[in-house]
């Protein structure tokens, strides 16, 4: 299993998590796990955890190629939604 994490600084983390889930939920399964949200894509999933200062994201997939797809999809959508607030997603890939 391949994993990548990202922490995006924002005070509106719950709003962005909800927006991502709503938008990506049209073609993906959305699961609520406690206070977290999991976006389940066909190639992997991304778990979203909101804090007061950041949106913490953990992406997992069976292969590194699939992980690249998950991070690209979730990261690009979040950056587009947060463009006005200059959100930037930087993924840290675990070896």
C-alpha positions in Angstrom: 0.0 0.0 0.0 1.4 3.4 -1.0 0.7 6.5 1.2 1.0 10.3 0.8 0.1 13.0 3.3 -0.5 16.7 3.0 -1.4 19.4 5.5 -3.0 22.5 3.9 -3.0 25.6 6.2 -6.5 27.1 6.4 -9.0 28.1 9.0 -11.9 26.9 6.8 -10.9 23.2 6.8 -14.4 21.8 7.5 -15.8 23.9 4.6 -13.2 22.7 2.1 -13.6 19.1 3.3 -17.3 19.3 2.8 -16.9 20.9 -0.6 -14.5 18.3 -1.8 -16.8 15.5 -0.6 -19.8 17.0 -2.3 -18.0 17.6 -5.6 -16.1 14.3 -5.8 -19.1 12.4 -4.4 -20.8 12.6 -7.7 -18.5 9.9 -9.0 -17.0 8.5 -5.8 -18.1 7.0 -2.6 -18.0 9.3 0.5 -17.7 7.8 3.9 -17.9 9.6 7.2 -15.5 8.1 9.8 -16.0 9.8 13.1 -15.3 13.4 12.3 -13.2 12.5 9.2 -14.4 12.2 5.6 -13.0 9.5 3.3 -13.3 10.0 -0.4 -13.1 6.5 -2.0 -12.0 6.7 -5.7 -11.8 3.6 -7.9 -8.0 3.6 -7.6 -7.6 4.5 -3.9 -8.9 6.8 -1.2 -8.2 10.1 0.6 -9.1 10.7 4.2 -9.7 14.3 5.2 -9.3 15.5 8.8 -10.1 19.1 9.7 -8.3 21.0 12.5 -8.6 24.6 13.5 -5.6 25.5 11.4 -5.4 23.0 8.6 -7.0 20.3 6.4 -5.0 17.1 7.0 -5.1 14.7 4.1 -3.9 11.1 3.9 -4.1 9.4 0.5 -3.6 5.6 0.0 -3.6 3.3 -3.0 -2.4 -0.1 -4.0 0.3 1.2 -6.4 2.4 4.3 -6.7 0.7 5.1 -10.1 -2.7 4.9 -8.4 -1.5 7.0 -5.6 -0.4 9.7 -8.1 -3.9 9.7 -9.5 -5.6 10.1 -6.1 -3.3 12.9 -5.0 -3.7 14.7 -8.4 -7.5 14.5 -8.3 -7.9 15.6 -4.7 -5.1 18.1 -4.6 -6.1 19.8 -7.9 -9.7 20.2 -6.8 -8.8 21.6 -3.4 -6.4 24.1 -5.0 -9.1 25.2 -7.4 -11.7 25.6 -4.7 -9.2 27.5 -2.5 -7.7 29.6 -5.3 -9.0 32.8 -3.8 -7.3 32.0 -0.5 -4.1 30.8 -2.3 -4.3 27.2 -1.0 -1.4 25.1 -2.0 -1.3 21.3 -1.6 2.2 19.7 -1.2 2.1 15.9 -0.9 4.7 14.0 1.1 5.1 10.5 -0.4 6.1 7.8 2.0 8.6 5.2 0.8 
